[in-house]
Amino acid sequence: MADHLAQVTWYLLDQVDVRLSEFFNLINGNGWQSMDEI
């Protein structure tokens, strides 16, 4: 049971990490450039 719980935990953390990466890429790619233009 513990192993399964660990797998689920790592899976969820991996999903969150992907979301955060996309979020930061969006900010770094678009947000800061737009703010510099203003």
CHARMM internal coordinates of N, CA and C (Angstrom, degrees):
IC EDIT
DIST 1 N 1 CA 1.4698
DIST 1 CA 1 C 1.5204
ANGL 1 N 1 CA 1 C 110.72
DIST 1 C 2 N 1.3142
ANGL 1 CA 1 C 2 N 115.35
DIHE 1 N 1 CA 1 C 2 N -41.25
DIST 2 N 2 CA 1.4586
ANGL 1 C 2 N 2 CA 119.14
DIHE 1 CA 1 C 2 N 2 CA -178.88
DIST 2 CA 2 C 1.5293
ANGL 2 N 2 CA 2 C 110.96
DIHE 1 C 2 N 2 CA 2 C -63.20
DIST 2 C 3 N 1.3356
ANGL 2 CA 2 C 3 N 115.56
DIHE 2 N 2 CA 2 C 3 N -39.63
DIST 3 N 3 CA 1.4638
ANGL 2 C 3 N 3 CA 118.84
DIHE 2 CA 2 C 3 N 3 CA 179.89
DIST 3 CA 3 C 1.5258
ANGL 3 N 3 CA 3 C 110.91
DIHE 2 C 3 N 3 CA 3 C -63.67
DIST 3 C 4 N 1.3261
ANGL 3 CA 3 C 4 N 115.71
DIHE 3 N 3 CA 3 C 4 N -41.26
DIST 4 N 4 CA 1.4592
ANGL 3 C 4 N 4 CA 119.70
DIHE 3 CA 3 C 4 N 4 CA 179.45
DIST 4 CA 4 C 1.5259
ANGL 4 N 4 CA 4 C 109.99
DIHE 3 C 4 N 4 CA 4 C -63.96
DIST 4 C 5 N 1.3227
ANGL 4 CA 4 C 5 N 116.07
DIHE 4 N 4 CA 4 C 5 N -42.71
DIST 5 N 5 CA 1.4604
ANGL 4 C 5 N 5 CA 120.45
DIHE 4 CA 4 C 5 N 5 CA 179.79
DIST 5 CA 5 C 1.5256
ANGL 5 N 5 CA 5 C 110.25
DIHE 4 C 5 N 5 CA 5 C -62.31
DIST 5 C 6 N 1.3221
ANGL 5 CA 5 C 6 N 116.27
DIHE 5 N 5 CA 5 C 6 N -39.93
DIST 6 N 6 CA 1.4620
ANGL 5 C 6 N 6 CA 120.39
DIHE 5 CA 5 C 6 N 6 CA 178.55
DIST 6 CA 6 C 1.5236
ANGL 6 N 6 CA 6 C 110.52
DIHE 5 C 6 N 6 CA 6 C -64.27
DIST 6 C 7 N 1.3352
ANGL 6 CA 6 C 7 N 116.84
DIHE 6 N 6 CA 6 C 7 N -41.28
DIST 7 N 7 CA 1.4662
ANGL 6 C 7 N 7 CA 120.14
DIHE 6 CA 6 C 7 N 7 CA 178.98
DIST 7 CA 7 C 1.5190
ANGL 7 N 7 CA 7 C 111.05
DIHE 6 C 7 N 7 CA 7 C -62.60
DIST 7 C 8 N 1.3255
ANGL 7 CA 7 C 8 N 115.94
DIHE 7 N 7 CA 7 C 8 N -43.60
DIST 8 N 8 CA 1.4643
ANGL 7 C 8 N 8 CA 120.16
DIHE 7 CA 7 C 8 N 8 CA 179.23
DIST 8 CA 8 C 1.5227
ANGL 8 N 8 CA 8 C 110.33
DIHE 7 C 8 N 8 CA 8 C -63.82
DIST 8 C 9 N 1.3285
ANGL 8 CA 8 C 9 N 116.05
DIHE 8 N 8 CA 8 C 9 N -42.40
DIST 9 N 9 CA 1.4627
ANGL 8 C 9 N 9 CA 120.51
DIHE 8 CA 8 C 9 N 9 CA 179.92
DIST 9 CA 9 C 1.5202
ANGL 9 N 9 CA 9 C 111.07
DIHE 8 C 9 N 9 CA 9 C -61.22
DIST 9 C 10 N 1.3335
ANGL 9 CA 9 C 10 N 116.30
DIHE 9 N 9 CA 9 C 10 N -47.02
DIST 10 N 10 CA 1.4698
ANGL 9 C 10 N 10 CA 119.68
DIHE 9 CA 9 C 10 N 10 CA 179.89
DIST 10 CA 10 C 1.5211
ANGL 10 N 10 CA 10 C 110.86
DIHE 9 C 10 N 10 CA 10 C -64.37
DIST 10 C 11 N 1.3316
ANGL 10 CA 10 C 11 N 116.65
DIHE 10 N 10 CA 10 C 11 N -37.21
DIST 11 N 11 CA 1.4589
ANGL 10 C 11 N 11 CA 120.35
DIHE 10 CA 10 C 11 N 11 CA 178.72
DIST 11 CA 11 C 1.5261
ANGL 11 N 11 CA 11 C 110.67
DIHE 10 C 11 N 11 CA 11 C -62.42
DIST 11 C 12 N 1.3333
ANGL 11 CA 11 C 12 N 115.96
DIHE 11 N 11 CA 11 C 12 N -46.10
DIST 12 N 12 CA 1.4624
ANGL 11 C 12 N 12 CA 120.01
DIHE 11 CA 11 C 12 N 12 CA -179.90
DIST 12 CA 12 C 1.5234
ANGL 12 N 12 CA 12 C 111.12
DIHE 11 C 12 N 12 CA 12 C -64.84
DIST 12 C 13 N 1.3306
ANGL 12 CA 12 C 13 N 116.53
DIHE 12 N 12 CA 12 C 13 N -41.31
DIST 13 N 13 CA 1.4601
ANGL 12 C 13 N 13 CA 119.95
DIHE 12 CA 12 C 13 N 13 CA 178.33
DIST 13 CA 13 C 1.5184
ANGL 13 N 13 CA 13 C 110.40
DIHE 12 C 13 N 13 CA 13 C -62.45
DIST 13 C 14 N 1.3366
ANGL 13 CA 13 C 14 N 116.29
DIHE 13 N 13 CA 13 C 14 N -38.43
DIST 14 N 14 CA 1.4577
ANGL 13 C 14 N 14 CA 120.47
DIHE 13 CA 13 C 14 N 14 CA 179.35
DIST 14 CA 14 C 1.5225
ANGL 14 N 14 CA 14 C 110.50
DIHE 13 C 14 N 14 CA 14 C -65.11
DIST 14 C 15 N 1.3357
ANGL 14 CA 14 C 15 N 116.97
DIHE 14 N 14 CA 14 C 15 N -40.50
DIST 15 N 15 CA 1.4588
ANGL 14 C 15 N 15 CA 121.03
DIHE 14 CA 14 C 15 N 15 CA 178.03
DIST 15 CA 15 C 1.5258
ANGL 15 N 15 CA 15 C 110.59
DIHE 14 C 15 N 15 CA 15 C -63.28
DIST 15 C 16 N 1.3221
ANGL 15 CA 15 C 16 N 116.32
DIHE 15 N 15 CA 15 C 16 N -43.48
DIST 16 N 16 CA 1.4656
ANGL 15 C 16 N 16 CA 120.77
DIHE 15 CA 15 C 16 N 16 CA 179.25
DIST 16 CA 16 C 1.5217
ANGL 16 N 16 CA 16 C 109.90
DIHE 15 C 16 N 16 CA 16 C -63.34
DIST 16 C 17 N 1.3401
ANGL 16 CA 16 C 17 N 116.64
DIHE 16 N 16 CA 16 C 17 N -40.71
DIST 17 N 17 CA 1.4537
ANGL 16 C 17 N 17 CA 121.21
DIHE 16 CA 16 C 17 N 17 CA -178.93
DIST 17 CA 17 C 1.5264
ANGL 17 N 17 CA 17 C 110.68
DIHE 16 C 17 N 17 CA 17 C -62.69
DIST 17 C 18 N 1.3269
ANGL 17 CA 17 C 18 N 116.48
DIHE 17 N 17 CA 17 C 18 N -39.52
DIST 18 N 18 CA 1.4633
ANGL 17 C 18 N 18 CA 120.62
DIHE 17 CA 17 C 18 N 18 CA 177.90
DIST 18 CA 18 C 1.5241
ANGL 18 N 18 CA 18 C 110.21
DIHE 17 C 18 N 18 CA 18 C -64.70
DIST 18 C 19 N 1.3313
ANGL 18 CA 18 C 19 N 116.76
DIHE 18 N 18 CA 18 C 19 N -43.82
DIST 19 N 19 CA 1.4591
ANGL 18 C 19 N 19 CA 120.93
DIHE 18 CA 18 C 19 N 19 CA 179.42
DIST 19 CA 19 C 1.5308
ANGL 19 N 19 CA 19 C 110.34
DIHE 18 C 19 N 19 CA 19 C -61.22
DIST 19 C 20 N 1.3402
ANGL 19 CA 19 C 20 N 116.10
DIHE 19 N 19 CA 19 C 20 N -44.56
DIST 20 N 20 CA 1.4589
ANGL 19 C 20 N 20 CA 120.28
DIHE 19 CA 19 C 20 N 20 CA -179.90
DIST 20 CA 20 C 1.5170
ANGL 20 N 20 CA 20 C 110.74
DIHE 19 C 20 N 20 CA 20 C -63.88
DIST 20 C 21 N 1.3301
ANGL 20 CA 20 C 21 N 116.92
DIHE 20 N 20 CA 20 C 21 N -39.43
DIST 21 N 21 CA 1.4588
ANGL 20 C 21 N 21 CA 120.38
DIHE 20 CA 20 C 21 N 21 CA 179.50
DIST 21 CA 21 C 1.5242
ANGL 21 N 21 CA 21 C 110.32
DIHE 20 C 21 N 21 CA 21 C -62.42
DIST 21 C 22 N 1.3324
ANGL 21 CA 21 C 22 N 116.29
DIHE 21 N 21 CA 21 C 22 N -44.93
DIST 22 N 22 CA 1.4601
ANGL 21 C 22 N 22 CA 120.18
DIHE 21 CA 21 C 22 N 22 CA 178.45
DIST 22 CA 22 C 1.5209
ANGL 22 N 22 CA 22 C 110.57
DIHE 21 C 22 N 22 CA 22 C -63.02
DIST 22 C 23 N 1.3415
ANGL 22 CA 22 C 23 N 115.93
DIHE 22 N 22 CA 22 C 23 N -39.71
DIST 23 N 23 CA 1.4556
ANGL 22 C 23 N 23 CA 121.29
DIHE 22 CA 22 C 23 N 23 CA -179.68
DIST 23 CA 23 C 1.5251
ANGL 23 N 23 CA 23 C 111.05
DIHE 22 C 23 N 23 CA 23 C -62.70
DIST 23 C 24 N 1.3407
ANGL 23 CA 23 C 24 N 116.55
DIHE 23 N 23 CA 23 C 24 N -47.30
DIST 24 N 24 CA 1.4579
ANGL 23 C 24 N 24 CA 120.25
DIHE 23 CA 23 C 24 N 24 CA -179.44
DIST 24 CA 24 C 1.5214
ANGL 24 N 24 CA 24 C 111.53
DIHE 23 C 24 N 24 CA 24 C -68.75
DIST 24 C 25 N 1.3273
ANGL 24 CA 24 C 25 N 117.36
DIHE 24 N 24 CA 24 C 25 N -34.96
DIST 25 N 25 CA 1.4576
ANGL 24 C 25 N 25 CA 120.03
DIHE 24 CA 24 C 25 N 25 CA 176.68
DIST 25 CA 25 C 1.5220
ANGL 25 N 25 CA 25 C 110.02
DIHE 24 C 25 N 25 CA 25 C -63.47
DIST 25 C 26 N 1.3293
ANGL 25 CA 25 C 26 N 116.41
DIHE 25 N 25 CA 25 C 26 N -38.88
DIST 26 N 26 CA 1.4573
ANGL 25 C 26 N 26 CA 120.96
DIHE 25 CA 25 C 26 N 26 CA 179.12
DIST 26 CA 26 C 1.5250
ANGL 26 N 26 CA 26 C 109.85
DIHE 25 C 26 N 26 CA 26 C -64.00
DIST 26 C 27 N 1.3345
ANGL 26 CA 26 C 27 N 116.16
DIHE 26 N 26 CA 26 C 27 N -44.82
DIST 27 N 27 CA 1.4619
ANGL 26 C 27 N 27 CA 120.81
DIHE 26 CA 26 C 27 N 27 CA 179.35
DIST 27 CA 27 C 1.5258
ANGL 27 N 27 CA 27 C 110.62
DIHE 26 C 27 N 27 CA 27 C -64.33
DIST 27 C 28 N 1.3215
ANGL 27 CA 27 C 28 N 116.08
DIHE 27 N 27 CA 27 C 28 N -50.13
DIST 28 N 28 CA 1.4591
ANGL 27 C 28 N 28 CA 120.20
DIHE 27 CA 27 C 28 N 28 CA -176.75
DIST 28 CA 28 C 1.5219
ANGL 28 N 28 CA 28 C 111.65
DIHE 27 C 28 N 28 CA 28 C -67.37
DIST 28 C 29 N 1.3328
ANGL 28 CA 28 C 29 N 116.81
DIHE 28 N 28 CA 28 C 29 N -35.63
DIST 29 N 29 CA 1.4542
ANGL 28 C 29 N 29 CA 120.92
DIHE 28 CA 28 C 29 N 29 CA -176.76
DIST 29 CA 29 C 1.5158
ANGL 29 N 29 CA 29 C 112.51
DIHE 28 C 29 N 29 CA 29 C -76.99
DIST 29 C 30 N 1.3299
ANGL 29 CA 29 C 30 N 117.26
DIHE 29 N 29 CA 29 C 30 N -40.13
DIST 30 N 30 CA 1.4551
ANGL 29 C 30 N 30 CA 120.75
DIHE 29 CA 29 C 30 N 30 CA -172.38
DIST 30 CA 30 C 1.5238
ANGL 30 N 30 CA 30 C 113.30
DIHE 29 C 30 N 30 CA 30 C -115.26
DIST 30 C 31 N 1.3252
ANGL 30 CA 30 C 31 N 115.85
DIHE 30 N 30 CA 30 C 31 N -49.75
DIST 31 N 31 CA 1.4587
ANGL 30 C 31 N 31 CA 120.98
DIHE 30 CA 30 C 31 N 31 CA -172.00
DIST 31 CA 31 C 1.5092
ANGL 31 N 31 CA 31 C 113.92
DIHE 30 C 31 N 31 CA 31 C -58.05
DIST 31 C 32 N 1.3302
ANGL 31 CA 31 C 32 N 116.56
DIHE 31 N 31 CA 31 C 32 N -53.65
DIST 32 N 32 CA 1.4592
ANGL 31 C 32 N 32 CA 118.40
DIHE 31 CA 31 C 32 N 32 CA -174.38
DIST 32 CA 32 C 1.5201
ANGL 32 N 32 CA 32 C 111.13
DIHE 31 C 32 N 32 CA 32 C -67.76
DIST 32 C 33 N 1.3338
ANGL 32 CA 32 C 33 N 116.87
DIHE 32 N 32 CA 32 C 33 N -37.34
DIST 33 N 33 CA 1.4577
ANGL 32 C 33 N 33 CA 119.19
DIHE 32 CA 32 C 33 N 33 CA 179.10
DIST 33 CA 33 C 1.5252
ANGL 33 N 33 CA 33 C 110.43
DIHE 32 C 33 N 33 CA 33 C -62.68
DIST 33 C 34 N 1.3289
ANGL 33 CA 33 C 34 N 115.65
DIHE 33 N 33 CA 33 C 34 N -41.91
DIST 34 N 34 CA 1.4569
ANGL 33 C 34 N 34 CA 119.94
DIHE 33 CA 33 C 34 N 34 CA 179.81
DIST 34 CA 34 C 1.5245
ANGL 34 N 34 CA 34 C 110.44
DIHE 33 C 34 N 34 CA 34 C -63.58
DIST 34 C 35 N 1.3322
ANGL 34 CA 34 C 35 N 116.52
DIHE 34 N 34 CA 34 C 35 N -39.32
DIST 35 N 35 CA 1.4540
ANGL 34 C 35 N 35 CA 119.80
DIHE 34 CA 34 C 35 N 35 CA -179.10
DIST 35 CA 35 C 1.5216
ANGL 35 N 35 CA 35 C 110.58
DIHE 34 C 35 N 35 CA 35 C -69.79
DIST 35 C 36 N 1.3328
ANGL 35 CA 35 C 36 N 117.36
DIHE 35 N 35 CA 35 C 36 N -33.99
DIST 36 N 36 CA 1.4619
ANGL 35 C 36 N 36 CA 120.04
DIHE 35 CA 35 C 36 N 36 CA 178.31
DIST 36 CA 36 C 1.5242
ANGL 36 N 36 CA 36 C 110.56
DIHE 35 C 36 N 36 CA 36 C -66.22
DIST 36 C 37 N 1.3250
ANGL 36 CA 36 C 37 N 116.70
DIHE 36 N 36 CA 36 C 37 N -35.32
DIST 37 N 37 CA 1.4567
ANGL 36 C 37 N 37 CA 120.38
DIHE 36 CA 36 C 37 N 37 CA -179.34
DIST 37 CA 37 C 1.5168
ANGL 37 N 37 CA 37 C 111.04
DIHE 36 C 37 N 37 CA 37 C -66.97
DIST 37 C 38 N 1.3290
ANGL 37 CA 37 C 38 N 116.53
DIHE 37 N 37 CA 37 C 38 N -32.49
DIST 38 N 38 CA 1.4651
ANGL 37 C 38 N 38 CA 120.51
DIHE 37 CA 37 C 38 N 38 CA 178.00
DIST 38 CA 38 C 1.4971
ANGL 38 N 38 CA 38 C 107.13
DIHE 37 C 38 N 38 CA 38 C -76.27
END
COOR INIT
IC SEED 1 N 1 CA 1 C
IC BUILD
